[in-house]
Structure formats: C-alpha cells, structure tokens
Amino acid sequence: MKEYLTKENKEALEAELKELTGPKRKEIIDALEYAKSLGDLSENAEYHIAREEQGKLQERISTIEHVLKNAIVVDRPSDGTVDVGSTVIIQKDGESNTRTFVIVGSEETDMLSGKISYKSPIGSALHGKKKGDWVTVTTPKGDMAYEIISVE
C-alpha cells in the first residue's frame, strides 16, 4: 500500500535522519567505547544500556530510511477536494461546534494536534469530498454524519 508524506514532514524526517546518523550515532558509539573500557561485559550495565540504545537508534534510522524511500510526497491540494495535506473543518450533524483536521500520511498522525491519517475512518470518509458534502463515519458508537464546512 502506498504511503504519503507532506513536504513538511519529509523535511522533518530528513533532518531527524541527519541527526541520528551523525551526532546521535557518535554519542552512542562513545558510550559503548566507555562501557567497554570498564571491563567485564557480561555484568556491565552501562554496556548493555548502550547496546540497547544502539539497537533503538538503528531501528529508527531504518524506519525513516524506508519511509523516505517509499513514500509519495504530496503538496497541499488546490482544487478544493480533500486529500493528503488538506485542512478540513467538519461539523457533526445536529451540533454547532466544528472540528478541524489535517489529513496526513500514517507516519505523521498526531490526534492531539488534529493530524489524522488518510487511512483512518474519518480520513478515508473525507477523501475526495468537497465543501458542502456530507460523509458518514462508522464508529463503535454507531454511524456519525458530518458536513464538510471548508477544505483548504
């Protein structure tokens, strides 16, 4: 399945990768060298912690490299349809308050800041729709109807 990234997130991932493969990697190598200098590795907590950190670092590097290699970078759509990169304001049927979401790729999802994946129930229901359209989202509490107030 395709993975999408906004241009901003691609740049953030590239910066993170640069940090992890440069200064952060050197920091962990230095910690490993120091831990080795302490002697017996079988009971050396500093060594085991440094090795664990090295494993986590390499896993994150691999994840970022995979995402950057395989993702499709998208610009914010300009034709008024909801797609990855869109900011969408919706209003639940029968309510007066609105909710604002930015539709993003899975790697960028952050519910606290209103960034939802295009793969999420709401994200997939909104995809391809325009201002004034109604969507129905199936949730554990039942079907919810929303009107799209605006798309940017």
C-alpha positions in Angstrom: 0.0 0.0 0.0 1.2 3.5 -0.8 2.4 5.8 2.0 2.1 9.5 1.7 4.1 12.4 3.3 3.6 16.1 3.2 6.6 18.1 2.1 7.0 19.5 5.7 7.1 16.0 7.2 9.6 14.8 4.6 11.9 17.7 5.5 11.4 16.9 9.3 12.3 13.2 8.7 15.3 14.1 6.7 16.5 16.4 9.5 15.9 13.7 12.1 17.8 11.2 10.0 20.8 13.5 9.7 20.8 14.0 13.5 20.5 10.3 14.1 23.2 9.2 11.7 25.6 11.9 12.7 25.8 13.3 16.3 23.4 10.8 17.9 25.2 7.8 16.5 28.6 9.2 17.6 27.2 9.7 21.1 26.2 6.1 21.3 29.5 4.8 19.9 31.3 6.9 22.5 29.1 5.4 25.3 29.8 1.9 24.0 33.6 2.5 24.0 33.4 3.9 27.5 31.4 1.0 28.7 33.8 -1.5 27.1 36.7 0.2 29.0 35.0 -0.6 32.3 35.8 -4.3 31.9 33.7 -7.5 32.1 30.9 -7.0 29.6 28.7 -9.8 31.0 27.8 -7.8 34.1 28.4 -4.3 32.7 25.1 -2.4 32.9 26.5 0.6 31.0 27.4 -1.6 28.1 24.0 -3.3 27.9 22.2 0.0 28.1 24.4 1.5 25.3 23.8 -1.6 23.2 20.0 -1.3 23.7 20.2 2.4 22.7 22.2 1.5 19.7 19.5 -1.0 18.6 16.7 1.5 19.1 18.7 4.1 17.1 19.3 1.7 14.2 15.6 0.7 14.2 14.5 4.3 14.0 17.1 5.0 11.2 15.8 2.0 9.2 12.2 3.1 9.7 12.9 6.7 8.5 15.0 5.4 5.5 12.2 3.1 4.5 9.5 5.8 4.7 11.6 8.3 2.8 12.5 5.7 0.1 8.9 4.5 -0.4 6.7 7.5 0.4 5.0 9.7 -2.1 5.4 13.4 -1.2 2.3 15.4 -1.8 1.6 19.1 -2.0 -1.5 20.6 -0.5 -4.3 20.1 -2.9 -5.6 23.3 -4.6 -8.8 22.1 -6.2 -11.0 22.0 -3.1 -11.1 18.3 -2.7 -10.0 16.5 0.5 -6.7 14.7 0.1 -3.4 14.2 2.0 -2.3 17.7 3.0 -5.8 19.2 3.2 -7.1 21.1 6.3 -10.7 20.2 6.7 -13.3 21.7 9.0 -16.3 19.4 9.7 -19.5 19.8 11.7 -21.3 16.8 13.2 -25.0 16.6 12.3 -27.1 18.3 15.0 -24.2 20.1 16.7 -23.0 23.7 16.4 -19.3 23.2 17.2 -16.8 22.3 14.5 -13.6 20.2 14.4 -10.6 20.9 12.3 -8.3 18.1 11.0 -5.3 18.0 8.7 -5.2 14.9 6.6 -1.7 13.3 6.7 0.2 10.1 6.0 0.3 7.4 8.6 3.8 8.5 9.7 2.5 12.0 10.7 -0.6 11.1 12.6 -1.0 13.0 15.8 -4.5 13.2 17.2 -3.6 15.8 19.8 -2.7 18.3 17.2 -5.6 17.4 14.9 -3.5 15.4 12.3 -5.4 12.3 11.2 -4.3 9.6 8.8 -6.0 9.4 5.4 -6.4 5.7 6.3 -8.4 6.5 9.5 -12.2 6.1 9.4 -12.7 9.8 9.2 -9.8 10.4 6.9 -11.0 7.8 4.4 -14.6 9.0 4.5 -13.5 12.6 3.8 -11.1 11.6 1.0 -12.1 13.1 -2.4 -15.0 15.1 -0.9 -15.6 18.8 -1.2 -17.0 21.7 0.9 -20.8 21.1 1.5 -20.6 17.3 1.1 -21.8 15.1 3.8 -19.9 12.0 5.0 -20.9 9.1 7.3 -18.3 7.6 9.5 -18.9 4.3 11.2 -17.7 4.3 14.8 -18.1 1.9 17.8 -20.9 4.2 18.9 -22.7 3.9 15.6 -22.8 5.9 12.4 -22.0 9.6 12.6 -22.8 12.1 9.9 -20.6 15.2 9.3 -20.9 18.1 6.9 -17.7 19.5 5.4 -17.6 23.2 6.2 -14.4 24.0 4.5 -11.4 22.5 2.7 -8.0 24.2 2.4 
